[in-house]
């Protein structure tokens, strides 16, 4: 068989030599070693991953043509890539990659085995060859998509609009858009996992014949370590080469893991070159990833990088309302706004507050009101009782201008009340996260245009009236002292 593979490769080289220059031939084809010929599949060994990449990028059409001529239309070529040359104690470490996409007939429910007319992965030539992936069936079960994470339950806002739109485009045409790979990055609890799993669930729903696989980078690393320990690297590689859409979460945790990055690099290359969709999440953009190979970072930038930022006030309100609506719970709007104004860090913390409120209300038979919200937040948000909220602003301003606090919400147009109301609106915008519409509601149901006029009027007076500016500085100091107490 070895003689046969050498003879076949010699025939291939003869054709190649007639189609490339002498220098290119000596550089890129002479170092190749034919390893085996099994049926119509020829395996050749190349000295490095860079060598493999160069051949795939510059000579793949020529190689496929040559294989067709020498081995016939059913001919196939497989690379054996030397990743680690080894030493006297350790054998060389190699991986095998095909030159073209395998003709998979898998279904998601049968991910444990791949049945094709001729397997490109298991080194056999029988028509009913089966590449068994049973060792990884348990991982597929552990890392399956969560059905709760869908686009319907993902609230859109300015903080995530680009990422969500890109996700919908990818889900509609996986692997065929310019968003491949798609990298979603952002801080903890901002909805990265929800969004990428929503993409996976949408692809799964619309493309029944595609295999979607979600895995955390930590799980990917552990799988690879197990594969190395059990001499199952090829099976591990085969499993991931057969995926149609790979979703890998928290890719930053691959930092410093050289061999794991090495295998991921080859998997990434193969999937991307064969129009399979790659979706990743990270806590920072590719340029800021530390401990990662430059070639990986470069590839992460090939597609689209979209960020998720902290949700603004309106988005937080929408998230609370969506959650409560899903759970069939009616919550007064003032409570919703209170929660949205106090929990500003991330969505995960906001959901935790809502769950606590639901539990407290159910167990203690309490109504959903501001008092319950404050009680829940005491253990979560510091200084909830002494922070600068809208009620404190109204009281402080009314005391300063010596007008009743209720007058700020009344219809009266008395000059001294109008001035106090406008100042209170101004400081509410400065010190809280309420929208203009919401601020108007807290001041007797006024519309947002009234709030805009009030803020402009106060700003104009600050710029033109020295005495008024001094009063505002004094009020500002008093309010900030409350915030620090």
Helices and strands as residue ranges (DSSP letters): H 2-17, H 22-28, E 33-38, E 41-46, H 49-58, H 60-71, E 76-84, E 93-98, G 108-110, E 113-115, E 130-132, G 134-136, H 137-142, H 161-172, E 182-186, H 192-206, E 212-216, H 217-229, H 233-241, E 245-249, G 251-254, H 258-273, E 277-282, G 286-288, H 294-300, E 304-308, H 313-326, H 333-342, H 347-364, H 370-377, H 390-401, G 405-409, H 415-431, H 436-442, H 448-464, H 466-484
